[in-house]
Amino acid sequence: MKKTNTKRKVADCRLFPSESGCSLTITGTEEEVLKVAVRHAVEEHGHEDTSELREQIRGLLADEK
Ligand SMILES: [Zn+2]
């Protein structure tokens, strides 16, 4: 199976409401970004790992430029 045209997504932590002024960006496939971003939000920003959080993060993903 060829893996061409795998679209990468970007999660920019600056777009995520937080008080820490975090400037992290995470780039990868949607699944990768989501996994890392959720872990980051929980560990660094004290969010709770809920399906709501996942949906919120998913909504912030942008296509890589
Ligand atoms: Zn962050």
PDB file of the backbone (N, CA, C, O) and the ligand in Angstrom, with CONECT records:
HET     ZN  A 101       1
ATOM      1  N   MET A   1       0.837  -1.205   0.000  1.00  0.00           N
ATOM      2  CA  MET A   1       0.000   0.000   0.000  1.00  0.00           C
ATOM      3  C   MET A   1       0.864   1.244   0.000  1.00  0.00           C
ATOM      4  O   MET A   1       1.710   1.428   0.876  1.00  0.00           O
ATOM      5  N   LYS A   2       0.652   2.075  -0.963  1.00  0.00           N
ATOM      6  CA  LYS A   2       1.442   3.299  -1.045  1.00  0.00           C
ATOM      7  C   LYS A   2       0.833   4.398  -0.185  1.00  0.00           C
ATOM      8  O   LYS A   2      -0.379   4.604  -0.125  1.00  0.00           O
ATOM      9  N   LYS A   3       1.740   5.075   0.464  1.00  0.00           N
ATOM     10  CA  LYS A   3       1.274   6.175   1.314  1.00  0.00           C
ATOM     11  C   LYS A   3       1.655   7.502   0.680  1.00  0.00           C
ATOM     12  O   LYS A   3       2.637   8.139   1.063  1.00  0.00           O
ATOM     13  N   THR A   4       0.875   7.891  -0.273  1.00  0.00           N
ATOM     14  CA  THR A   4       1.156   9.182  -0.890  1.00  0.00           C
ATOM     15  C   THR A   4       0.073  10.161  -0.470  1.00  0.00           C
ATOM     16  O   THR A   4      -1.025   9.783  -0.061  1.00  0.00           O
ATOM     17  N   ASN A   5       0.415  11.392  -0.583  1.00  0.00           N
ATOM     18  CA  ASN A   5      -0.558  12.450  -0.296  1.00  0.00           C
ATOM     19  C   ASN A   5      -1.138  12.389   1.109  1.00  0.00           C
ATOM     20  O   ASN A   5      -2.295  12.745   1.334  1.00  0.00           O
ATOM     21  N   THR A   6      -0.322  11.934   2.047  1.00  0.00           N
ATOM     22  CA  THR A   6      -0.807  11.973   3.414  1.00  0.00           C
ATOM     23  C   THR A   6      -0.847  13.423   3.863  1.00  0.00           C
ATOM     24  O   THR A   6       0.179  14.086   4.017  1.00  0.00           O
ATOM     25  N   LYS A   7      -2.020  13.870   4.058  1.00  0.00           N
ATOM     26  CA  LYS A   7      -2.171  15.271   4.450  1.00  0.00           C
ATOM     27  C   LYS A   7      -1.788  15.443   5.904  1.00  0.00           C
ATOM     28  O   LYS A   7      -2.240  14.704   6.778  1.00  0.00           O
ATOM     29  N   ARG A   8      -0.958  16.417   6.140  1.00  0.00           N
ATOM     30  CA  ARG A   8      -0.585  16.690   7.517  1.00  0.00           C
ATOM     31  C   ARG A   8      -1.407  17.850   8.061  1.00  0.00           C
ATOM     32  O   ARG A   8      -1.803  18.773   7.350  1.00  0.00           O
ATOM     33  N   LYS A   9      -1.635  17.744   9.348  1.00  0.00           N
ATOM     34  CA  LYS A   9      -2.413  18.764  10.035  1.00  0.00           C
ATOM     35  C   LYS A   9      -1.525  19.496  11.028  1.00  0.00           C
ATOM     36  O   LYS A   9      -0.510  18.972  11.487  1.00  0.00           O
ATOM     37  N   VAL A  10      -1.920  20.688  11.342  1.00  0.00           N
ATOM     38  CA  VAL A  10      -1.182  21.492  12.306  1.00  0.00           C
ATOM     39  C   VAL A  10      -2.116  21.897  13.438  1.00  0.00           C
ATOM     40  O   VAL A  10      -3.213  22.409  13.214  1.00  0.00           O
ATOM     41  N   ALA A  11      -1.655  21.656  14.646  1.00  0.00           N
ATOM     42  CA  ALA A  11      -2.368  22.171  15.813  1.00  0.00           C
ATOM     43  C   ALA A  11      -1.493  23.248  16.431  1.00  0.00           C
ATOM     44  O   ALA A  11      -0.379  22.973  16.878  1.00  0.00           O
ATOM     45  N   ASP A  12      -1.987  24.446  16.455  1.00  0.00           N
ATOM     46  CA  ASP A  12      -1.237  25.583  16.990  1.00  0.00           C
ATOM     47  C   ASP A  12      -1.760  25.899  18.378  1.00  0.00           C
ATOM     48  O   ASP A  12      -2.905  26.315  18.553  1.00  0.00           O
ATOM     49  N   CYS A  13      -0.904  25.694  19.347  1.00  0.00           N
ATOM     50  CA  CYS A  13      -1.355  25.861  20.730  1.00  0.00           C
ATOM     51  C   CYS A  13      -1.722  27.308  21.038  1.00  0.00           C
ATOM     52  O   CYS A  13      -2.448  27.579  21.994  1.00  0.00           O
ATOM     53  N   ARG A  14      -1.223  28.229  20.233  1.00  0.00           N
ATOM     54  CA  ARG A  14      -1.576  29.642  20.456  1.00  0.00           C
ATOM     55  C   ARG A  14      -3.056  29.883  20.202  1.00  0.00           C
ATOM     56  O   ARG A  14      -3.638  30.834  20.724  1.00  0.00           O
ATOM     57  N   LEU A  15      -3.669  29.003  19.386  1.00  0.00           N
ATOM     58  CA  LEU A  15      -5.099  29.148  19.108  1.00  0.00           C
ATOM     59  C   LEU A  15      -5.952  28.543  20.208  1.00  0.00           C
ATOM     60  O   LEU A  15      -7.162  28.757  20.277  1.00  0.00           O
ATOM     61  N   PHE A  16      -5.295  27.792  21.054  1.00  0.00           N
ATOM     62  CA  PHE A  16      -6.024  27.098  22.104  1.00  0.00           C
ATOM     63  C   PHE A  16      -6.092  27.991  23.335  1.00  0.00           C
ATOM     64  O   PHE A  16      -5.073  28.528  23.770  1.00  0.00           O
ATOM     65  N   PRO A  17      -7.265  28.149  23.891  1.00  0.00           N
ATOM     66  CA  PRO A  17      -7.379  29.029  25.058  1.00  0.00           C
ATOM     67  C   PRO A  17      -6.531  28.515  26.215  1.00  0.00           C
ATOM     68  O   PRO A  17      -6.766  27.427  26.740  1.00  0.00           O
ATOM     69  N   SER A  18      -5.555  29.305  26.597  1.00  0.00           N
ATOM     70  CA  SER A  18      -4.742  28.929  27.746  1.00  0.00           C
ATOM     71  C   SER A  18      -4.114  30.180  28.329  1.00  0.00           C
ATOM     72  O   SER A  18      -4.012  31.215  27.670  1.00  0.00           O
ATOM     73  N   GLU A  19      -3.703  30.061  29.559  1.00  0.00           N
ATOM     74  CA  GLU A  19      -3.130  31.218  30.227  1.00  0.00           C
ATOM     75  C   GLU A  19      -1.613  31.204  30.203  1.00  0.00           C
ATOM     76  O   GLU A  19      -0.967  32.140  30.675  1.00  0.00           O
ATOM     77  N   SER A  20      -1.044  30.136  29.651  1.00  0.00           N
ATOM     78  CA  SER A  20       0.398  29.998  29.747  1.00  0.00           C
ATOM     79  C   SER A  20       1.128  30.630  28.571  1.00  0.00           C
ATOM     80  O   SER A  20       2.357  30.706  28.580  1.00  0.00           O
ATOM     81  N   GLY A  21       0.398  31.084  27.560  1.00  0.00           N
ATOM     82  CA  GLY A  21       1.051  31.667  26.408  1.00  0.00           C
ATOM     83  C   GLY A  21       1.904  30.669  25.659  1.00  0.00           C
ATOM     84  O   GLY A  21       2.948  31.017  25.108  1.00  0.00           O
ATOM     85  N   CYS A  22       1.467  29.452  25.642  1.00  0.00           N
ATOM     86  CA  CYS A  22       2.201  28.373  25.003  1.00  0.00           C
ATOM     87  C   CYS A  22       2.239  28.589  23.490  1.00  0.00           C
ATOM     88  O   CYS A  22       1.221  28.938  22.891  1.00  0.00           O
ATOM     89  N   SER A  23       3.388  28.389  22.878  1.00  0.00           N
ATOM     90  CA  SER A  23       3.520  28.640  21.441  1.00  0.00           C
ATOM     91  C   SER A  23       3.815  27.373  20.660  1.00  0.00           C
ATOM     92  O   SER A  23       4.277  27.428  19.520  1.00  0.00           O
ATOM     93  N   LEU A  24       3.547  26.237  21.275  1.00  0.00           N
ATOM     94  CA  LEU A  24       3.840  24.962  20.622  1.00  0.00           C
ATOM     95  C   LEU A  24       2.973  24.751  19.384  1.00  0.00           C
ATOM     96  O   LEU A  24       1.787  25.081  19.379  1.00  0.00           O
ATOM     97  N   THR A  25       3.574  24.204  18.347  1.00  0.00           N
ATOM     98  CA  THR A  25       2.768  23.711  17.230  1.00  0.00           C
ATOM     99  C   THR A  25       3.091  22.241  17.031  1.00  0.00           C
ATOM    100  O   THR A  25       4.243  21.823  17.145  1.00  0.00           O
ATOM    101  N   ILE A  26       2.079  21.478  16.738  1.00  0.00           N
ATOM    102  CA  ILE A  26       2.221  20.046  16.527  1.00  0.00           C
ATOM    103  C   ILE A  26       1.796  19.752  15.094  1.00  0.00           C
ATOM    104  O   ILE A  26       0.718  20.160  14.661  1.00  0.00           O
ATOM    105  N   THR A  27       2.641  19.050  14.369  1.00  0.00           N
ATOM    106  CA  THR A  27       2.340  18.734  12.981  1.00  0.00           C
ATOM    107  C   THR A  27       2.428  17.237  12.751  1.00  0.00           C
ATOM    108  O   THR A  27       3.340  16.579  13.249  1.00  0.00           O
ATOM    109  N   GLY A  28       1.495  16.709  12.008  1.00  0.00           N
ATOM    110  CA  GLY A  28       1.515  15.288  11.674  1.00  0.00           C
ATOM    111  C   GLY A  28       0.184  14.925  11.057  1.00  0.00           C
ATOM    112  O   GLY A  28      -0.608  15.796  10.697  1.00  0.00           O
ATOM    113  N   THR A  29      -0.056  13.638  10.939  1.00  0.00           N
ATOM    114  CA  THR A  29      -1.371  13.238  10.470  1.00  0.00           C
ATOM    115  C   THR A  29      -2.399  13.592  11.547  1.00  0.00           C
ATOM    116  O   THR A  29      -2.052  13.829  12.704  1.00  0.00           O
ATOM    117  N   GLU A  30      -3.646  13.622  11.148  1.00  0.00           N
ATOM    118  CA  GLU A  30      -4.682  14.045  12.078  1.00  0.00           C
ATOM    119  C   GLU A  30      -4.663  13.203  13.356  1.00  0.00           C
ATOM    120  O   GLU A  30      -4.790  13.725  14.463  1.00  0.00           O
ATOM    121  N   GLU A  31      -4.502  11.903  13.180  1.00  0.00           N
ATOM    122  CA  GLU A  31      -4.496  11.024  14.353  1.00  0.00           C
ATOM    123  C   GLU A  31      -3.304  11.294  15.254  1.00  0.00           C
ATOM    124  O   GLU A  31      -3.432  11.304  16.479  1.00  0.00           O
ATOM    125  N   GLU A  32      -2.134  11.514  14.643  1.00  0.00           N
ATOM    126  CA  GLU A  32      -0.930  11.799  15.419  1.00  0.00           C
ATOM    127  C   GLU A  32      -1.067  13.100  16.190  1.00  0.00           C
ATOM    128  O   GLU A  32      -0.768  13.181  17.381  1.00  0.00           O
ATOM    129  N   VAL A  33      -1.530  14.118  15.470  1.00  0.00           N
ATOM    130  CA  VAL A  33      -1.649  15.430  16.092  1.00  0.00           C
ATOM    131  C   VAL A  33      -2.646  15.384  17.245  1.00  0.00           C
ATOM    132  O   VAL A  33      -2.414  15.949  18.315  1.00  0.00           O
ATOM    133  N   LEU A  34      -3.753  14.702  17.001  1.00  0.00           N
ATOM    134  CA  LEU A  34      -4.786  14.631  18.014  1.00  0.00           C
ATOM    135  C   LEU A  34      -4.263  13.944  19.277  1.00  0.00           C
ATOM    136  O   LEU A  34      -4.505  14.397  20.395  1.00  0.00           O
ATOM    137  N   LYS A  35      -3.550  12.854  19.074  1.00  0.00           N
ATOM    138  CA  LYS A  35      -3.033  12.092  20.205  1.00  0.00           C
ATOM    139  C   LYS A  35      -2.061  12.936  21.037  1.00  0.00           C
ATOM    140  O   LYS A  35      -2.165  13.007  22.261  1.00  0.00           O
ATOM    141  N   VAL A  36      -1.119  13.571  20.341  1.00  0.00           N
ATOM    142  CA  VAL A  36      -0.105  14.355  21.038  1.00  0.00           C
ATOM    143  C   VAL A  36      -0.724  15.614  21.649  1.00  0.00           C
ATOM    144  O   VAL A  36      -0.374  16.012  22.760  1.00  0.00           O
ATOM    145  N   ALA A  37      -1.641  16.230  20.916  1.00  0.00           N
ATOM    146  CA  ALA A  37      -2.238  17.469  21.393  1.00  0.00           C
ATOM    147  C   ALA A  37      -3.087  17.233  22.646  1.00  0.00           C
ATOM    148  O   ALA A  37      -3.093  18.049  23.568  1.00  0.00           O
ATOM    149  N   VAL A  38      -3.798  16.112  22.662  1.00  0.00           N
ATOM    150  CA  VAL A  38      -4.603  15.799  23.844  1.00  0.00           C
ATOM    151  C   VAL A  38      -3.689  15.578  25.044  1.00  0.00           C
ATOM    152  O   VAL A  38      -3.940  16.088  26.136  1.00  0.00           O
ATOM    153  N   ARG A  39      -2.625  14.811  24.824  1.00  0.00           N
ATOM    154  CA  ARG A  39      -1.684  14.549  25.916  1.00  0.00           C
ATOM    155  C   ARG A  39      -1.052  15.847  26.396  1.00  0.00           C
ATOM    156  O   ARG A  39      -0.883  16.063  27.596  1.00  0.00           O
ATOM    157  N   HIS A  40      -0.709  16.701  25.452  1.00  0.00           N
ATOM    158  CA  HIS A  40      -0.106  17.985  25.794  1.00  0.00           C
ATOM    159  C   HIS A  40      -1.086  18.852  26.582  1.00  0.00           C
ATOM    160  O   HIS A  40      -0.718  19.463  27.585  1.00  0.00           O
ATOM    161  N   ALA A  41      -2.317  18.899  26.128  1.00  0.00           N
ATOM    162  CA  ALA A  41      -3.321  19.725  26.802  1.00  0.00           C
ATOM    163  C   ALA A  41      -3.553  19.239  28.230  1.00  0.00           C
ATOM    164  O   ALA A  41      -3.754  20.037  29.145  1.00  0.00           O
ATOM    165  N   VAL A  42      -3.522  17.929  28.405  1.00  0.00           N
ATOM    166  CA  VAL A  42      -3.756  17.359  29.730  1.00  0.00           C
ATOM    167  C   VAL A  42      -2.549  17.595  30.640  1.00  0.00           C
ATOM    168  O   VAL A  42      -2.687  18.031  31.783  1.00  0.00           O
ATOM    169  N   GLU A  43      -1.356  17.295  30.101  1.00  0.00           N
ATOM    170  CA  GLU A  43      -0.171  17.350  30.954  1.00  0.00           C
ATOM    171  C   GLU A  43       0.316  18.772  31.192  1.00  0.00           C
ATOM    172  O   GLU A  43       0.740  19.115  32.296  1.00  0.00           O
ATOM    173  N   GLU A  44       0.254  19.592  30.160  1.00  0.00           N
ATOM    174  CA  GLU A  44       0.824  20.935  30.286  1.00  0.00           C
ATOM    175  C   GLU A  44      -0.207  21.983  30.662  1.00  0.00           C
ATOM    176  O   GLU A  44       0.123  23.000  31.272  1.00  0.00           O
ATOM    177  N   HIS A  45      -1.442  21.735  30.300  1.00  0.00           N
ATOM    178  CA  HIS A  45      -2.441  22.776  30.526  1.00  0.00           C
ATOM    179  C   HIS A  45      -3.524  22.363  31.510  1.00  0.00           C
ATOM    180  O   HIS A  45      -4.450  23.124  31.789  1.00  0.00           O
ATOM    181  N   GLY A  46      -3.397  21.163  32.025  1.00  0.00           N
ATOM    182  CA  GLY A  46      -4.316  20.743  33.070  1.00  0.00           C
ATOM    183  C   GLY A  46      -5.742  20.494  32.616  1.00  0.00           C
ATOM    184  O   GLY A  46      -6.668  20.488  33.427  1.00  0.00           O
ATOM    185  N   HIS A  47      -5.920  20.286  31.301  1.00  0.00           N
ATOM    186  CA  HIS A  47      -7.266  19.963  30.824  1.00  0.00           C
ATOM    187  C   HIS A  47      -7.601  18.521  31.176  1.00  0.00           C
ATOM    188  O   HIS A  47      -6.717  17.707  31.445  1.00  0.00           O
ATOM    189  N   GLU A  48      -8.872  18.230  31.169  1.00  0.00           N
ATOM    190  CA  GLU A  48      -9.295  16.858  31.384  1.00  0.00           C
ATOM    191  C   GLU A  48      -9.454  16.162  30.045  1.00  0.00           C
ATOM    192  O   GLU A  48      -9.955  16.738  29.080  1.00  0.00           O
ATOM    193  N   ASP A  49      -9.018  14.915  30.008  1.00  0.00           N
ATOM    194  CA  ASP A  49      -9.079  14.133  28.777  1.00  0.00           C
ATOM    195  C   ASP A  49     -10.505  13.668  28.552  1.00  0.00           C
ATOM    196  O   ASP A  49     -10.894  12.582  28.982  1.00  0.00           O
ATOM    197  N   THR A  50     -11.267  14.489  27.883  1.00  0.00           N
ATOM    198  CA  THR A  50     -12.666  14.157  27.612  1.00  0.00           C
ATOM    199  C   THR A  50     -12.899  14.168  26.111  1.00  0.00           C
ATOM    200  O   THR A  50     -12.082  14.687  25.351  1.00  0.00           O
ATOM    201  N   SER A  51     -14.004  13.601  25.691  1.00  0.00           N
ATOM    202  CA  SER A  51     -14.315  13.622  24.266  1.00  0.00           C
ATOM    203  C   SER A  51     -14.575  15.057  23.808  1.00  0.00           C
ATOM    204  O   SER A  51     -14.378  15.397  22.641  1.00  0.00           O
ATOM    205  N   GLU A  52     -15.018  15.887  24.744  1.00  0.00           N
ATOM    206  CA  GLU A  52     -15.233  17.300  24.430  1.00  0.00           C
ATOM    207  C   GLU A  52     -13.909  17.978  24.074  1.00  0.00           C
ATOM    208  O   GLU A  52     -13.814  18.734  23.107  1.00  0.00           O
ATOM    209  N   LEU A  53     -12.882  17.681  24.893  1.00  0.00           N
ATOM    210  CA  LEU A  53     -11.560  18.247  24.630  1.00  0.00           C
ATOM    211  C   LEU A  53     -11.060  17.793  23.261  1.00  0.00           C
ATOM    212  O   LEU A  53     -10.520  18.589  22.493  1.00  0.00           O
ATOM    213  N   ARG A  54     -11.244  16.510  22.965  1.00  0.00           N
ATOM    214  CA  ARG A  54     -10.795  15.992  21.672  1.00  0.00           C
ATOM    215  C   ARG A  54     -11.501  16.695  20.524  1.00  0.00           C
ATOM    216  O   ARG A  54     -10.877  17.037  19.519  1.00  0.00           O
ATOM    217  N   GLU A  55     -12.787  16.906  20.671  1.00  0.00           N
ATOM    218  CA  GLU A  55     -13.535  17.591  19.625  1.00  0.00           C
ATOM    219  C   GLU A  55     -13.061  19.025  19.465  1.00  0.00           C
ATOM    220  O   GLU A  55     -12.965  19.544  18.352  1.00  0.00           O
ATOM    221  N   GLN A  56     -12.765  19.658  20.597  1.00  0.00           N
ATOM    222  CA  GLN A  56     -12.295  21.043  20.562  1.00  0.00           C
ATOM    223  C   GLN A  56     -10.958  21.123  19.827  1.00  0.00           C
ATOM    224  O   GLN A  56     -10.745  22.003  18.993  1.00  0.00           O
ATOM    225  N   ILE A  57     -10.069  20.192  20.150  1.00  0.00           N
ATOM    226  CA  ILE A  57      -8.762  20.180  19.499  1.00  0.00           C
ATOM    227  C   ILE A  57      -8.920  19.864  18.015  1.00  0.00           C
ATOM    228  O   ILE A  57      -8.283  20.493  17.170  1.00  0.00           O
ATOM    229  N   ARG A  58      -9.766  18.895  17.703  1.00  0.00           N
ATOM    230  CA  ARG A  58      -9.997  18.529  16.303  1.00  0.00           C
ATOM    231  C   ARG A  58     -10.475  19.745  15.504  1.00  0.00           C
ATOM    232  O   ARG A  58     -10.128  19.920  14.336  1.00  0.00           O
ATOM    233  N   GLY A  59     -11.277  20.576  16.166  1.00  0.00           N
ATOM    234  CA  GLY A  59     -11.797  21.761  15.493  1.00  0.00           C
ATOM    235  C   GLY A  59     -10.741  22.820  15.234  1.00  0.00           C
ATOM    236  O   GLY A  59     -10.941  23.713  14.411  1.00  0.00           O
ATOM    237  N   LEU A  60      -9.618  22.724  15.931  1.00  0.00           N
ATOM    238  CA  LEU A  60      -8.556  23.712  15.765  1.00  0.00           C
ATOM    239  C   LEU A  60      -7.510  23.284  14.749  1.00  0.00           C
ATOM    240  O   LEU A  60      -6.631  24.067  14.389  1.00  0.00           O
ATOM    241  N   LEU A  61      -7.601  22.053  14.289  1.00  0.00           N
ATOM    242  CA  LEU A  61      -6.592  21.573  13.346  1.00  0.00           C
ATOM    243  C   LEU A  61      -6.713  22.295  12.021  1.00  0.00           C
ATOM    244  O   LEU A  61      -7.808  22.498  11.498  1.00  0.00           O
ATOM    245  N   ALA A  62      -5.568  22.677  11.494  1.00  0.00           N
ATOM    246  CA  ALA A  62      -5.544  23.323  10.192  1.00  0.00           C
ATOM    247  C   ALA A  62      -4.686  22.493   9.252  1.00  0.00           C
ATOM    248  O   ALA A  62      -3.822  21.736   9.694  1.00  0.00           O
ATOM    249  N   ASP A  63      -4.927  22.636   7.960  1.00  0.00           N
ATOM    250  CA  ASP A  63      -4.074  21.935   7.000  1.00  0.00           C
ATOM    251  C   ASP A  63      -2.685  22.546   7.013  1.00  0.00           C
ATOM    252  O   ASP A  63      -2.522  23.757   7.160  1.00  0.00           O
ATOM    253  N   GLU A  64      -1.688  21.686   6.857  1.00  0.00           N
ATOM    254  CA  GLU A  64      -0.328  22.196   6.799  1.00  0.00           C
ATOM    255  C   GLU A  64      -0.137  23.024   5.543  1.00  0.00           C
ATOM    256  O   GLU A  64      -0.602  22.656   4.464  1.00  0.00           O
ATOM    257  N   LYS A  65       0.542  24.128   5.691  1.00  0.00           N
ATOM    258  CA  LYS A  65       0.761  24.989   4.518  1.00  0.00           C
ATOM    259  C   LYS A  65       2.026  24.581   3.767  1.00  0.00           C
ATOM    260  O   LYS A  65       2.367  25.193   2.755  1.00  0.00           O
TER     261      LYS A  65
HETATM  262 ZN    ZN A 101       0.459  24.213  24.880  1.00  0.00          ZN2+
END
